[in-house]
Amino acid sequence: MARTTQKARPAVFWLIVGGDREGIGAKPLVLDLLGEEEGALAVFSFVEEAQMYLQDAAPQESWCVEEVEAGELVSMLVWGSCSQVKWVALDPMPPQVVDSCEANQLVCTHWQDFLGLLRGDSEDAAMVRSWREG
C-alpha cells in the first residue's frame, strides 16, 4: 500500500496593517498595553477575527487585513518592522470592549515565547497547534 505524503501548508496568520496605498511605510497594528512601552503586535488566527477588529476599531481608513506566513512573522519580529515589539497579542479584543486593555494582557505572550511555539521548541506547541486548528 503506497503512502501518500501531503505537503503541509505553512502556518498563516493575519495582521492589520496601515500605511499609504502603495504599501510604502505600511506598519502592523501594535496595541498599547498598560505599563508596557513596547506594546503588543496584534496577531489574528482567522481572517474573520481580524476583519471584525478592523471594522470595530479601524485606526484610519488606510488600514487593512493582510495574511502573513509564520516565516514572515518571525522575520518581522526579529529583524523587521516589529523588532521593537516585546509582546504578541493573539486574537485581541477591540478597544470598545469593556476592559479590553486588561483582557488583551491575558492573550499576550512574549515575542520570543511566541517564536518558540511557532518552531515547536516548547512544550506548549501542542496548545498552539490546537489553537490554530480550532
C-alpha positions, 0 to 999 in steps of 0.5 A, a space after each residue: 500500500 503506497 503512502 501518500 505524503 501531503 505537503 503541509 501548508 505553512 502556518 498563516 496568520 493575519 495582521 492589520 496593517 496601515 500605511 499609504 496605498 502603495 504599501 510604502 511605510 505600511 506598519 502592523 497594528 501594535 496595541 498599547 498595553 498598560 505599563 508596557 512601552 513596547 506594546 503588543 503586535 496584534 496577531 489574528 488566527 482567522 481572517 474573520 477575527 481580524 476583519 471584525 477588529 478592523 471594522 470595530 476599531 479601524 485606526 484610519 481608513 488606510 488600514 487593512 487585513 493582510 495574511 502573513 506566513 509564520 516565516 514572515 512573522 518571525 522575520 518581522 519580529 526579529 529583524 523587521 518592522 516589529 523588532 521593537 515589539 516585546 509582546 504578541 497579542 493573539 486574537 485581541 479584543 477591540 478597544 470598545 470592549 469593556 476592559 479590553 486593555 486588561 483582557 488583551 494582557 491575558 492573550 499576550 505572550 512574549 515575542 520570543 515565547 511566541 517564536 518558540 511555539 511557532 518552531 515547536 521548541 516548547 512544550 506548549 506547541 501542542 496548545 498552539 497547534 490546537 489553537 490554530 486548528 480550532 
